[in-house]
Amino acid sequence: MEKEINFEQEIEEVFSGNIYKKIGLKDDPFAIDPKDRVKLFVDRIESFNKLLRGIRNLKSSSQPHIAILGNHGIGKTHFIQFAYEMLQLNKNKIGIDKLYYVKGKKGFQDYFLKDDIEKSEIISYIKENPSKKVLIFFDDIDVIFKRYSEKMINIFDLCSDCIIGTWDTHAWSNLKTNTDFKIPKTEAIYIDRLDMKYCEELLKKRIDIVKINNTPNNIFPDFVINRLSVISDGNPYRLITYAKRYLDYILDNYIREIDNSKFEKFCDKINIQFIEDIKKRISKLTEKQRDILGFIIENVEISSQEIADKFDMSRIAGMKNLKILREEKVLESKTKDRTDYYYVPTDLVFDISDYLEKLKELSENVNEKS
């Protein structure tokens, strides 16, 4: 007979922190938005130094905008938050009088949409203090721009030489080809994937900062740190997401010491796919099938009839291509109102989208040379 679950005890365990203390941790080491970003910062020194040089150029009015570019989950937000906090602490050394941090769409609404833009706190300060140097950090400026393009164009005009923003690389490329808006001269700083050693360092830092004894060493031995880093393929968001799922697996199954066999069971349970295997499967697809895959990513979920209409094929042909994509494990389906809808699993969307874009660029370069 199974032991009856005591939900009151479960609540007490989680909210008292006992669930973590039992494995030698004072708290969850894998919070998506950690408090001590400065201590958790790894690698990115070259990017940070390039940002400092870019800010120096902003001050001399030789460029109006710095763009922090990278794919989803690559660490743009962590980077810009780290930069903001470090520069806030050292603003006297860099000759900046005021720094603002606008966190996504909500931050934009709070700073600029509660009143007329020109009467907002930031614009008012710039107008009232023309000799003062200001920096405005916009996180997810691409998301803000998509929703409030006209207002952002106005802010670019009003805040020349002040703006540092994070952009998804794909969104940035699309904007550059937009004839309705001319992007101001920009210093572009690309945030790349982390090397394996920095993925491992990041995990160890996350664990060490909340470790209260040596018990976590039995749960996070070197081989687990290494395997989680391999799975992440250098993407920090993916790394922390899988580390958190691994910790949940440990807690839910009352595991106090891990070995290869138990770790393999974890990988099987959450259906981990290694990105290099996914790339190989995508490379084998026809150009039409890759286009279908990209179309599904853009539209989140699609029926076979919508595929047939979009790509001028019969519904049967559409279903045949979708079947191949499912067999290659890059697509899943669900039924709503007696209709099957196809979608790319959330944890694969950004890696697949990134690789499709690279294949497209490679094909275009080959065509240009021929």
Order of alpha helices (4+ residues) and beta strands (2+ residues): alpha-alpha-alpha-alpha-beta-alpha-alpha-beta-alpha-alpha-beta-alpha-alpha-beta-alpha-beta-alpha-alpha-alpha-alpha-alpha-alpha-alpha-beta-alpha-alpha-beta-beta-alpha
